[in-house]
Amino acid sequence: MKIILFLEASNSAEVNKHLDSFKKFAANYKVLMLVSKIDKYWNIDDMYKVFLDIDKAFEFNVKPLLNNIASKWMVLPDEFLASKTMNGCEIYVPNLYRITLEINN
């Protein structure tokens, strides 16, 4: 499983601060993840794309985590998506613009 975060941030230091907060939030649900890549998102200013790999031993804890990230999830083949741009979707994590959970990676 892989999580892709789209974080609102003006620089890499700010991204790391938000990422640390997100990892602490995930740890509350006993989900351990490792950062595999961080890129500036080309399509939106002040946006970074962060790739997180979920440790297989903690995958069963992901559902409660997702329920506390966003109010609404779009179910797509092999992934779940929540975004501030979706009608009726509220993101509960500060500075998180969009999140994707890839089931098969």
C-alpha positions as CSV (number, residue, x, y, z in Angstrom):
1,M,0.0,0.0,0.0
2,K,1.1,3.5,-0.8
3,I,-0.2,6.9,0.3
4,I,0.3,9.9,-1.9
5,L,-0.2,13.3,-0.1
6,F,-0.5,16.6,-1.8
7,L,0.6,19.1,0.8
8,E,0.2,22.9,0.7
9,A,3.6,24.3,1.5
10,S,5.9,27.1,0.3
11,N,9.2,25.3,0.8
12,S,10.7,21.9,1.7
13,A,11.2,22.8,5.3
14,E,7.5,23.5,5.6
15,V,6.7,20.2,3.8
16,N,8.8,18.3,6.4
17,K,7.0,20.0,9.2
18,H,3.6,19.0,7.8
19,L,4.9,15.6,7.0
20,D,6.1,15.1,10.6
21,S,2.7,16.1,11.8
22,F,1.0,13.7,9.4
23,K,3.2,10.8,10.5
24,K,2.5,11.5,14.2
25,F,-1.2,11.6,13.3
26,A,-0.9,8.2,11.5
27,A,1.1,6.7,14.5
28,N,-2.0,7.4,16.7
29,Y,-3.8,4.8,14.5
30,K,-0.7,2.4,14.6
31,V,0.1,3.0,11.0
32,L,3.9,3.1,10.2
33,M,5.0,4.7,7.0
34,L,8.2,5.6,5.3
35,V,8.8,8.5,2.9
36,S,9.9,7.2,-0.5
37,K,9.8,10.4,-2.5
38,I,9.0,14.2,-2.2
39,D,8.5,16.3,-5.4
40,K,7.3,19.8,-6.0
41,Y,4.0,19.5,-7.7
42,W,4.3,21.0,-11.1
43,N,0.6,21.8,-11.6
44,I,-0.1,24.0,-8.5
45,D,2.1,26.6,-6.9
46,D,3.0,26.0,-3.3
47,M,2.1,22.3,-3.5
48,Y,4.3,19.2,-2.9
49,K,3.6,15.6,-3.7
50,V,4.8,13.1,-1.0
51,F,4.9,9.3,-1.5
52,L,4.6,7.2,1.6
53,D,5.0,3.4,1.8
54,I,2.9,1.8,4.5
55,D,4.6,-1.0,6.4
56,K,2.7,-4.3,5.6
57,A,2.5,-5.2,9.2
58,F,0.3,-2.1,9.8
59,E,-2.0,-2.2,6.7
60,F,-4.9,-3.5,8.8
61,N,-5.0,-0.2,10.7
62,V,-5.4,2.0,7.6
63,K,-9.2,2.1,7.5
64,P,-9.6,3.9,10.9
65,L,-6.9,6.3,9.8
66,L,-8.7,7.1,6.5
67,N,-12.0,7.8,8.4
68,N,-10.2,10.5,10.4
69,I,-8.5,12.1,7.4
70,A,-11.5,13.0,5.3
71,S,-15.3,13.0,5.4
72,K,-15.7,11.5,2.0
73,W,-13.7,9.2,-0.2
74,M,-14.0,8.4,-3.9
75,V,-13.5,4.7,-4.6
76,L,-11.6,4.1,-7.8
77,P,-10.1,0.8,-9.2
78,D,-7.2,0.0,-6.9
79,E,-7.3,3.3,-5.0
80,F,-9.2,5.7,-2.7
81,L,-9.1,9.4,-3.2
82,A,-10.1,12.4,-1.0
83,S,-9.7,16.0,-2.1
84,K,-10.7,19.5,-1.0
85,T,-12.1,19.9,-4.5
86,M,-14.6,17.1,-4.1
87,N,-18.2,18.1,-3.3
88,G,-19.0,17.4,0.3
89,C,-15.5,16.4,1.2
90,E,-13.9,17.9,4.3
91,I,-10.2,17.2,4.9
92,Y,-9.5,17.1,8.6
93,V,-5.7,17.3,8.4
94,P,-4.2,20.8,8.1
95,N,-2.4,21.7,4.9
96,L,-3.5,18.5,3.2
97,Y,-5.0,19.3,-0.2
98,R,-5.5,15.8,-1.6
99,I,-4.7,12.2,-0.6
100,T,-4.6,9.0,-2.5
101,L,-4.4,5.5,-1.1
102,E,-3.1,3.0,-3.7
103,I,-4.1,-0.5,-2.7
104,N,-2.1,-2.4,-5.3
105,N,1.4,-1.0,-5.9
